[in-house]
Amino acid sequence: MATHNGHTDWNDIVGSEGSGASGQGHLPKRRSVRSAPGSRASRKAAAASSDAKKGPAKKKRRWPKRIGFTILTLILGAFIAGMGVFLYLYNTLAVPAPDDLALAQKTTVYYADGTTEIGTLGDINRQIIDTSTLPDYVSKAIVASEDRTFYTNSGVDLKGIARALVNNLRGGARQGGSTLTQQYVERYYIGETTSYSGKLKEAVLAIKINREKSKDEVIGAYMNTIYFGRGAYGIDAAAQAYFGHGASELTLPEAALLASVIPAPSAWDPAVNPEKAKERWDRDLGLMVEDGWISQAEANAAVFPETIDPETLNRESMTGTNGYLMAQVRSELIKSGQFDEDKISQGGLRITSTIVKEHQEQAVAAAEGMNEVRGWDPTHQHVALSSLDPATGEILAEYAGADYLARQQNAVTQDIAMAGSAFKPFALLANARLDGSVYDTYSGKSPQYFPGMSVPVSNDGGYSFGNVTLVRATEYSMNTAYVALNLDVGPQRTLEAAIDAGIPEDTLGLNDELLNVLGSASPHNIDLATAYSTIANGGERVNAHIVKKVEDSRGKLLYSGDVTPKRVFDVEEVSSIMPALEAVTGGDGTASNVDRSIPRLTTAGKTGTSSDQLSAQFIGFVPGMVTAVSMYQSDDDGNSVPLDNVGGVNQFHGGDWPVDVWIDYMKPATANLKDTDFTWKVSSSRRAQNNGPTSAPTATSEAPQSSAEPKPEPTPTETPSATPTEEPGNGNNGNGNGNNGNGNGNNGNGNGNNGNGNGNGNPPGNGNGPNNGGNNNGNNRRG
């Protein structure tokens, strides 16, 4: 560009198109009107004769000419001044940074495969793409429709501006005269403007950008910026909104339709005005033929494309079960301190979650299977399910509720439920740290009094046992034996083991009192899943998380989830307690259906139930996967109420429906797991020195006493809060609560105590087993 004293002149800006010199040779010749020359005398005589005929001379009126001259001068002055202002702006106005709104684009959340979309976050439906990969006819359709001189103009169209100015001065419909480059400037840099000063600034920037950027760069940025209607900004979002696929898959007819609706997308949408849309579409194809972008044969072969129903676009990402996943992703990123709400909603991020689509579908199906159970009310009765990879802490699947928009409280991460006997494994870990063994024996007598307590502790259903190992006490979930163990190791150590495993220190009801072993604490479902993951990972704790990684729109890694493990228990310590947890899911355990349902894999876990049946849960694991299922109920005000009369079962236990839901999910979810046993397990030589005989359970002759655990006040949220205890056995599918079988027999083959028929309890026989309580043979390790 030629410059004078560092400044640009008008000819440099507009080029030859606006240059006066370029047009001089084409002006038509002016026609001569002068008469032939004559004598001076004859001219005077003719003039005198003419004056005589006219009569007296009149004074000439010169003011019209003066007014015309003044107006012309003013116009010329205004033009010169305008050019001066224009040149000044051109030399002083810098291209600003892009407008934030122009760069704003939705954030997309994907399943763990990184390609299947869960949903989007943010109000701006835009996905910025590399438009150079699009079919050539996509950009040409827009050029034909919006600015046919795009590839030849200087960024502005002087004729278009003049035409619009005249029309506006005449009071016609307001016109902008904007080129495609000017539209891009308006949307990308300065925002919408209609004033003359704003349009002047727009024109100046359009010229500058036209000289700084290639035409392909401008049209590409334009396609990523322009609004196409249906809430879609940019060509890719528009292709999705109108046709349900990305811009790279656009056909010629589809591209022509998108281009044709740009001037008035709301009015010319085929769903709103199909006739006008078709008219505009035909026009655009015709212009493409005129301008040589396509052949007439291609235009003739084009068929007006079908568009998707815009009503289907109103299915927000936050509806249904996926809404909980989306909200949890947002919350986790904000808590990381590396993202704020604006960055998430407008940053165009690509978030890959840890959720495995197949497992998520299996979790939803298993949890919502409860809706088919007689007496189950999903409005007030809730299921929480979380499934983790214990080695990484990645959340593989999660059921946090049926519809996020209906209930915006996550059952997995926000609701709490009393742990009940699911807390007992932490006492086993505390015992293992003190070199204790799961083969130490304790009294299973019920009821029992303990130091400092005025109310005795009882086993569920009043079942009483003699001396039992901790394996047996865990298998039947005996409250009395575990309180004796907690007295032996010290409740503070049980508390520390729970926190080290992953139970948060601020958990409601978490304390260092003797009865903490019975689960007076009310953690979140995800907290129990995390704590049990520590056991399933051989003593290494990882943080549960739902975000695997975050990338920007160009694929640059911005964040990745924390998968660094922390060793909190020795491998041998964890290995030593596994026989007790494996007994729960096999043999006569409270969750014995688990082992029978998934016989290929080693299974382990623990059930938990509150004494007032306000909550019930089961946390079980296999090599490579841990799943926690919690159930609880609330009234209309969010207060906890008992789970009863569900499926015809008067007493609701962790070994009933929670185990069934766990199996319904885990059976298909574990189909492809390779390891059949825990590879980290080591042999343990721990043995108790003085084991007493293990007695068969028997109903106590004394009236069953309620457990002596304290009951925290219910919270106003849907938060189960009750004293925990545990059942000694569970029937299949809620058919009863016997020691082991399908009925509720006391001890043998007599009539069931609470069941629906004859009991088939273990062991067989009609006699009552001994009820002597036995001695607690564990070493005193409270020091």
N, C-alpha and C positions, 0 to 999 in steps of 0.2 A: 504494500500500500504506500503510495506516495505521501509524504508529509511535508509540512512547512513549519519550521521552528518547532518541531516535535508534535504538531497537531495534524489531525486528519481533515481534509477538505471534503466537500459534498461529492465531487466527482469520484473520489476514492471510495466512498461508501456505496453509492448506488451503481457505479460502473457505467458502461456504455448505454445501458437501457434507459437511464435517466439523463443522459448527457444531451445537451442541446446541439452540440456539434454533429452528432451522429445523424441528426435528422435534417440538416440544412440542404443536402443535395436532393432531397425528395420533395421539397416544397414546390407547388405548382407555380409557373411564371405569372407574374402580375400583368394584367392587361393594360395597355397605354390608352389614356383618355385625353391627351393633350391635342389641341387643334394645330393646324398647320401655321407656320409663322407668317405674319403679315407686317405692313408698314406701321410705324408708330403713329402717324397722323390719322390713318384710317381707324386705328384702334381708338384714338381719342374721339373722333367723330362719331363712331358707333356708340361710345360710352355716353357722349352728350345727347345723342338722339334718344338713347334709352332712358336717360334721366329725365328728359323732357316729357317722355311718355308717362313715366311713373308719377310725376307730380312732385310735390314737396318731399324732401328726404326725411325718413323716419330714423329715430335714435335706435341703434341695435341693442338687443337684450343679450348680455353675455353671461348672466348668472347660471343658466343650466350647464354651460360648458365648464364653468368654474366648479360647480358641485360635482360634476362627473369627474373632473380632474382630481378633485379632493378625495373622492371615494376611491378612485384608482390609486392615488398616492397612498391612501391608508391601507388599501389591500396589499399593495406592493410592500409597504413598510412592515405590515404584519407578516407577510410572507418571508421577508428578509429577516425580521426578528425571530420568526419561528425557526428558520434555518439556522440562525445563530444559536438559539436555545438547543436545537437538535444537535448541532455540532458540539456545543459545550457539553451536553449530556453524554454524547458518544465518547468524548475524550476524558470525561471525569467519572462516568458511571461504571462501576465494576460489577461483574456478574456476581450476584450474591450466592451465599450457600443455599442449597436446596431447601425448600419449605419442608418442615418436619412432617406435615400431613402428606406431602407428596411421597415421602420415603416410607411412611407408615404402612405396614403390611401385617396381615394376621400371622399369628404363631400357630404352627401345626404340631400336634402331638401324635406320635406313631406308636404302634405296638413294638414289642422287642425286636421284630424283624426289620424295623427301620423303614419299611415301605407301606405297610397297611395303616391307614389313618384311623385314629380314634376320634379326633375332633379338632376344633380350632379354638383359639383364645384370642379375643380382641374384637373390636367393632369394625375395623377396616378390613373388608374382604378383598385383600390384594396379595398376590404372590408374584414377586419380581422374578423374572426368568431371563435367560439368554435368548433374546428374540432372533439372533442370527441363525438359530437352529430351526426356525419356523419355515414352513413352505413359503416360497416367494410371493404367491398370490395373496397371502394374508396382508402384508404391508401394502401391496399394490391396490388391493380393494379399498383400503383406508385412504390412500393417496387419491384415487379416482373419486371417492365420495367427498373428501374434505378439502383437498387442495391440489388441483390438477397441474398447477405450475410449480409444485413443491421442488422438483428436481432442477428447475431453472431459475426460480426467483431468489432474491437476496435475503430472504427471511421475512420480507414484507411485500405486499402487493399494492403498489401506489394507486393503481386504477381501482382496486377493490376498496381502498380506504376513501378515495375521492367519491366513489359511488355511494358508500355508506354515509359519508358526511353530508352529501346533498340530500339524501333520503331522510336523514335525521333532522336537517334544518327545515325540510318541508313538512315535518310532523308525521312522517310515515312510521311504519313499524321499525323500531330501533335495530340497526344493524351494526355489526362490529368490524366487518371487513378483514377479519383475522385470518392469517395463513395458518397452516398446520404448525409452523414453528412458533408463531405468536401464541397459539393455544397451549403449546407445550410450555412456553415461558410463563404463561398465566398460571398454569396448574402446578408447575414444578418449582418456580422460583418466587413469584410475587403474590400469588393468590388471585382470586377473581376480582376484576376491576371493570367498571363501566364509565368512569370519568374520563374526560379528554386528557388530563394530565397523566392519568394512569395508563391510558392507551398509548400516549407518547413514550412513556417509560418502557412499556411493553414492546413497542416497535423498535426502540433503540437496542434493547437487550436481544431482541430477535435477530437483528442485523449482526450484532457482535457474536452471538452464539453461532449463527450461520457461518461466520468466518472462522470460528474456533473449533467447531465440530463438523464431522462429516455428515452427509445426509443420512447415512445408515444409522449413525449414532443418535441423531435427532429422532428419526422415525421409531427406532427401538425404544428410546426413553419415552416417547409419546405413547406407544402401545402399552407400556408398563404403568402409565400414569392416568390415562383418560378414563372417564366414568362411562360404563356401558349399560347402566340400569341394573335392576334386580340386586342392588347392593354390591355390585361387582366393580372393583377398580382394577384396571389392567386387563390385558387380553386373556391371560390364563384363568383368572377368576371368572371372566365373562364366559369363556368356553365351558367352564364347569357349571355356571349358573344357567346357561341356555341349553347346553347339550349333554352335560354330565360327564365330560372328559376334558383333558388338558388341551392347551392351545396347539401342542405339537401334532394333535390328531385332527385338527380342523380340515374340513373339505372346502373346496372352492365355494359351493353354495352357502356353507355355514359362515365362512369368512366374509362373504358379501353381505350376509344378513347382519352380522355384528357391525360391520362398517356403516351400514345404512341407518342404524338406529342411533348413532352417536349424537346427532344434533338434538334429538328429543327422545331419549330412551324410554321415558315413562309413557309417552303418548304413542310411540311407534312400536312398542313391544308387541310381537305377534299375539301374545295372550290377551292384550288389551284392544288392539285394533289390527286384526289380521289383514284387512284390505289395504290399509295404509302401509303396513309392513311389506306386503307383497309389491305394492307400487314402488316403494323405495328400493326394494331388492332388485326389481327389474331395472330401475334407473341405474343402479350401481353397476350391474353387469353390462349394461349398454355403454356406460362411460368407460369401463375397462376395455371393451372392444374398440371404442373410438380412439383410445389412447394407446392401443397396441399391446396391452398387458395380457390379454387372452384373445383367442380366435372366436369368430362368430359361432363356429361349431361347438366350442366349449360352452359358450353361453347358452346355445340352444339345448345342449344336453343337460344343463343344470336343472335340478328339481328343487323346488322350494323346500327347505329342510324342516323337519319336525323339531319342536323344542319341548323341553320337559315342563311339567306343570310347576309354575313358580310357587305354588302352595307347598310343594315338597321341600322348598328351601327354608321354610320356617321351622323345620325340625332342628332346633338348636342343639349344639354340642353338649349342653349341660342337662339335657333331659335324660330320663332313664337311669340305668345303673352306671353308664359311662360318665354321667355328670359327676359322680363322686370321684372317679379317677382323674378327671380334668381338674377339679377343684384341689385335689390332693397334690397333683403335679405343681400347680401354681403355688400352693402353700409351701411346699418343700423348697422350691427355688427361691422364694422370698426369704425363708428362714436361713438359707445358705448365706445371705448377705451379699451375694453377687448379682442379684437381679432385683429390680423394683417393678411395680405394676405397669408403668409405662413401657419399660423395656420388654416385658412379657407380652403385653397386649398390642404393641405397635412395632416390635423389633423384627418381625418376620423370622422368628427363630424356628429351628427344626429340632424338636424335642423327641428323643427316642426313649420311651418308657421301658420299664422292666417287665411289663405285663405281656404274658404269652397269650395270644388271641385264643388259641384252642383251650387252654386252661381256664381263661376267663369265662368262656362260654360254658365250660363244664361246671364252674363254680356257681354261675347264675342258675343253671338248670338244677343243681343239687339243692341250693338254698331255697329257690322258689318252688321246689317240690313239696315243701311244707304247706304250701297253699292248698294242696290236695288232701291234707290230713284233716279229719273231722275235728272240729273244735278249734282249729288254728285261725286266728284273726290277724292278718298281716298289718292291719292298721295299728294295732296296739302290741302285737307280739313280734319280736324282732330277731333276725338271724344275722350274726356277724361272722364272716369267714375270711381268713387271710392265710395265704400259702406262700412260703418263702423257700429260697434256696439257702440252706444253712451255711454254705461255704462263702457266699457273697453278700447275703442279706437282701438280695433282690426279691421284691414282691412279685411273684409269678402270677397270682390271681387274687382277686379281692371282691367279696360281696359286702357292700356297705349300706345297702338299702335298695328299694325297688325303683325309686324315682327321686333324683336329687332336687328337682323343682318342687316336689310335693313335701319333702322333708329334708331340709338342708343341714342335716347333722349326720356325720359319718359314723356308722355303727362300729367300724373297725378302729378308727383313730380318735374319735371324740366321745362316744358312749363308754361307760365303764360298767363292769359287772363283777360282783364279788367272786374271787378266785375259788373259794371253797377248797376242797381237797387237792385241786390242781397246784396248790402251794406246797404240798408235802415234799416233792422232790428236792426243794431247796434245803430241807432239813437233812435229807440224804447226802447232799453235797457237803453241808457243814460237817456231818458225821465223817465223811470220807476225808476231809481235810485234817481231821483229828485221828486218822488211821483207823476209823471205825469200819465195820463191815455190815453189808446188808444181811449177813447171817447172824448178827447179834440178835438175841431174843428179848422180847418185852411182853408184858402182860396185855392180853386182848380183852380182859374182863370188862364188862359194862354193867352198870356205871362204875366209875372210879372217882375218888376224891384226890385232889392234888394240893400241895402246900399253898396256903394263902387263898384257897377257893372255898366258898361256902356252898356252891352248887356243883354237883358232880358232872363229869364228862361222860357222854354215852355214845355208843356206836349207833349208826342208823338202824332203825327198826328194833332196837333193843337187843341185837345179837351180841352174845358174849362168847369170848374165846379164852383158851388157856394161854400158855406160853407159846409165842409165835415168833418166827424170824421176821426181819423187816421185809423180806421178799413176800412172805405170806401177808403181813400187815398191809403192804402196798397193794397186793393183788386184791384183797378184800376191802381196802381203804378203811382200816380201823382207826377211829379217832383216838381211842384211849392209848393204844400202843404208840401212836405218833406224839401225843402230848408227853408221854413218858420219855420218848427219845429227845424231844425238845428240852425237857427238863435236864436231861443228861448232857446235851451238847451246849445248851445255853441259847435262849431265843435271840440274843444279839447276834450270834454267829449264823443262825438261820436267816436273820434279816440281812446280814452282810452278804451271804451267799446269793440271796435273791437279787440284791442290787448289783452284785458283780455279774450275775447271769444276764441282766438286762431289764429288771423291773425298776422304773424310775423312782428316785428317792422321794419325790413329792406325791407319790401315789396315795389316794385317799385310803385311810385305814391302815397304812403300813406303819408298824410299830415293832418294838422289841419286847413285847409282852409274851408270856408263856403260850397263850393261845393263838399267837400269830401263825403257828404251823397249820392251823385249820383254815387259814385263808380269809381272815377278816379284811384283808386289803382288797381294794377294787380297782385293778388295773384295766387299761384298755386291752381289747382283744389283740392288737398288734404287739403290745408289750409282752403278753404271754407267749405269743409266737416267737418273738425275739429271744426271750429267755430260754425257751425250749430249743431254739436253734443253737444256742451255746452248747447245750448237751449233745445235740445231734451232730455238732461240728467238733466233738472231742475236746471241749473246754475252751475253744477260741470263740470270742464274741465278735459279731459284726453288727453294723447298724442297718436296720431295716430301711429300705429306700425304694422309691418308685421311679426315680429318674436315672436312666442309664447314662445318657449324655445329652449335651445341648450344643448345637452348631448354629452359626449364623446362616443367612440365606445363601452364602457362597460356599458353605461346607467347612468353614474354619471352626475347629473345636474350641468351645468356650468353657465347658464345664463337664465333669464326669462324676458319677456317683461314687461315694466312699465305700470301697470294698476291702479296705485294709483290716485284717483281723487283729484282735488283741487277746492274748492268752490270759485267761482268768482262773482256769482250773487245770491241773495236770491231767494228761491223758489217762494215766493210771487211775486217778481219782474218779474220773467220769466213767471209765471202763468198769470200775468196781460196782457202780450203782445200776448198771444196765440190766442185770438179772431181775431186779425188782420192777423196773419199768417195762421190761419185756413180758413179765408175768401178768401185767394188767391187760395186755392185748391178746393173751393166749390162755389156755387152760381154763380155769374158773374165774378169771379176772373180770373186773367190772366193765371191760370193753373187749371181751373175748371174741365177739363177732368180727373184730378187725382182722385177727390172724387167720380166721377161717375164710374171710373174703379176699385177702391178698396173701395167699400162702407162699407165693414165690419170693417175697421179700421179708426180711427181718423187720418186725414192727415193734414199736414201743410208745408209751405215752402215759397219760393220767387223766382220769375224769375228775370233775368237780361239780359240787351241788351245794347251794345254800340251804340251811335247815328249814327255812320258810318257803322254799321253792321259788324264790324270787329270781334265781338264775341257775343255769346248768350249762356245763361246757365240757369239751374234750379237746385236748391238745395231743396230737399223735404225730409220729414221724417215722420215716423210712430212710434208707441211705439216699441222700440227695434232695429230700423234700420234707418240710414241716408244715402242718396245717392246724390252725386253731379254729374251733367252732364254738361260738357262744350264743346262748338263747336267753331271753328275758322278756318281761312284759311291763307295760305302763298303762296308766289310765289316761283320760283326756287331758289331765293337768300335768302329765309327765311324771307322776308319782309311781313308784314301783309297786306292783301287785303280784301275787303268786301265779306261777304257771300251773294251772290245774285243769282237769277235764279236757286234756288234749289227747285226741285219739283214743278216748276211753280210759286213759291212765289217770288214776287219782293222784299218784305221786310221780313227779317229774324229776328225773335224774340225768346226770351227765352221760350215763351209759345208755340212755334211751335214744331220743331223737338226735341229740348232738352227734352221737356215734354213727347213727344211720346217715345223716347228712355228710359226715366226714367220709364214710365209705362210698357214698354215691359220687362224691367228687374225686376221691383219691384212687378209686379202682380204675377209672379211665385215664386219670392224669399220670399215674405211675407206669403205664403200660410200656413206655420206652426207656425207663430207667435201667441202667446196666448193672450196677452193683447190687448184689442181693444181700450183702451184709456191710456193716460199717467198717471201712478199711482202716480206720484209725484205732480200732479197739486193740488193746493189749491184754494179755492174760493177767489176772490178779490173784495173788496168793493169799489174800485176806480171808481169814476164817475166824469165827467166834470160838473162844476157848471153851465155853460152858453152855452149849445149847440145851435148852430144856425141850421136852416133847411138845410137838405142835398138836393142839386140840382142835377137834371139829367144832364149828360154830353151833351155838345153841341159843335159843331164845331165853333171855333171862327170866327168872321167876319174879323179879321185881318189875314194877311198872317202869317202862322206859322213861328216862329223864331227858329233857332237852339239853343240848350242849350248852356249856356255860360261856360261850364266846360273847363278847360285847357286840352290840348292834349299833353301828353308826347311823346318824340321822339320814334319812333319804334326801338326796339332792333334788332340786327342782327340775333337773334334766331327766331324761329317761335313763336313770342310773340305778340298776339293781343294787341293793345294799342290805345284806342280811347275814345272819350267822351261818357259817358253812359247816356242813357235815357231809358224809358220803355213804352211799349205799354199799352193802356187802356184795351184791350181785344184781344182775340185770337180765331180764328176759329178752327174747328176740322181738324187735320191732314193737316195743311197748306192750307186750302181752303180759308182763308181770314183772315183779321185782324179787324173785327168789334168789337164793344163793348162787345157783347156777342152773338155769333151765327156763322152761317156758311158763312156769307158774310162780306162785309165791309161797311155796311150801315152807314150813318152819324148819323141818329137819327130816326129810324122808318122804315116804309115799302117802302120807295122810292127806287130809283135806287141806287145801291151801288156806293160808291165814288171811291174805288180802286179795288173792288172785281171782281168776275167772274160772277156776276148776281145780282139779287135783294138782298138787304140787309135785314137782320132780326134783326136789332139792338134793344137794349133795351133803354129806354122804348118804347112801341108802340105808334103810333100817328104821325101826320105829323108836329106838331108844334115844334119850337125850344124852348128848356128849357131856363130858366133865365140865364143870363151871367153877374151877378152883382158882382161876385167875393166874396162877403161876407167879414167878418172880421175874423182875427185870434184870437180865444178866449182863447188860452193857456196862462197860467200865465208866466210872464217873469222870467225864472229861470237861467239867465246867470251869476248870481253873483259869 
